[in-house]
Amino acid sequence: MGERFIEITFIIVFFAGCFTACSSDDDGSSATASKVKGVWSLTNSKGSECGDSWDEKIPTSFTDGAYRVTFNSDGTFFAERYYEDDGWERSSRYLEYSSGKYEVADGILYLRGSYDAVLYKIKSFSGSKMVLHTDWDDCDEPCWVDLTFTKKK
C-alpha cells in the first residue's frame, strides 16, 4: 500500500475503520455529528491503488493492534493507530496519533487536522457501523479506499 493510503487511514483512523455495508444500513445521509460521536474501531479496509487491489480484515479489537478514533461532542476527534511491524504489536514504539476537528454534513465526514483537510463520503451508516469512502488519482490512475468502522462506545 502506498503512502497516500497510509496518510488517509492515519487521518481517519486514525479513527477510523472500515465497515461492510449490509441491507439494514442507511446510505450515510442519516449520519450527523451527534450520531457519529463516540469511539470507532477500524475493522476492514479495501480498495485499489496503483493497480494493486486489497481487501484486508483489520484486527477488530484495539488491543490486538488496530485503529481507533474518538469523535467528541465538541467537534474534535482523536485517532490512535498501532501499526504493523512483523505482526500487530501493541507498544508505544508502534503508536501514532492524529487529532483535529470534524464535521458531518450531507453524507460527508470532513476532517481537519495538522494535515490537509480530508473528506470521506459516508457510504453507509447505522448506529454501530460506518463505511467511509474516498478516492484520488495516483500513478496516473484512479485509486479508492473503503474503510469499515464499528462503534465501540
N, C-alpha and C positions, 0 to 999 in steps of 0.2 A: 504494500500500500504506500502511496506517495505522501509527501509532506503535507499536501493540501488536505487529504483525508484526516491525517493526524491532527492538523490545526482545527479542522471542523469538529471532529469528535471531541477534542480537548475543550473547545469552546462550549459546546452544548453539553456536554457531559464532561464534558466536564459537567455533566449533569445528566445529563443526559442520556437515554438509551434507546434502543430500537424496539418498536412494537410491531407485532404481526397483526394485520387487520383481520377482524372477524366480522361476521354478519351483524352482530349486535352493536358494533362500534358506530359512532357518528362520524360524519365526514370531516370533522375538525371545526366546523362553523360554530359548534356549541361550546368550544373552549373559550374560557375567559381567564383573566389573571387570577381571580379568586378560586376558580376550579383547578387551575394549574398549580396553585400554591401547595407546597409540600415537598417531600423527599422522593425522588425518582431514581431508579437504577436502570442502567442500560442493559438490555438482555440480548439484543441482536443487532447486527449491522449487515446490510447487504448493499451492493452497489457495483459500479463499474468505473474504473479509472485507467486511462492509458491502455485500453484494450484488455485489461485484466478484470474479471468479474469475481465476486466473492459473496458468500452467504455464511457469516460467522456467528455462531452462538457464543455470547459473552457469558462468563460465569454470572449466575443470577444473584448470588449473594455478594454483597460488597466485601465481606470478609474473605471471599475467595480471590479477591484482587480485581475488582471490576470498576465500573464508573458510577459515580453518584452525583446528582445535582440537587440542590435545595433551592426552591423558589420561595422567597419570603413575601409576606403580605405588604411590605413597604416597597415592592417593586425591584428588590435586589435579588441576585442569585449568587450562589457559591457552589463551585464544582470541584470534585476531587477525583483523581484517577490514579489507581495503581497500575502501572504499565507492565507489559510482559517483558521478561528477560530470562530466558531459559525456564519458561513456565511462569505462572502467575505467582508472584511473591509479594506478600504484604510486609513492606518495611518502608521506613521514611526515605530510604535511598531511592525508591522507585515511585515516590508520591509526587504528583503535580497538582497545582491548584489554579483555579481561574475564578474571577468574580466580576461583577458589574451590575448593570441594570437590565431589566427585561420588560417587555410589553406584549400583550396578546390582543390582536385586532384582526377582524375579518379573516379568521382562519390562518393567521400568520403569527409565529413567535419571533419577536425581534430581540436580539441580544446585543448589548453594547458593553464592552469591557476595555481592557488595556490594548486589545487588538481592534481591528476594524469592526464595524457593526456587521452582524451576520443575521440573516433571516432564514427561517425554516417554514415551509408550508406544513401545516398540521394535516396530514393525510387522513388520520382517524383519531378519535378521542373518545374515551369513556372515563368514568371516574377513577379507574385503576390502570388504564393502559393508554399510551400515546405513541403514534408513529409520526416521526418528523422526516421531511424530505427536503433535500437541497440539490442543486445541480450547478455545474460550472464547466468551462472549457479548459482542457489541459491536453498537452501532447497533440494539439490540432484535432481533437475530437471531444464530443460531449461526455461529461462524467457526471455521476449522480451517486447519492447515498441515501438510504432509508435507515433511520435509527429508531429502534423499538425500545420504549421505556415502560417500566412497571412501577406504579406508585407504591411506596413503602410506608409512608406516614401521611 
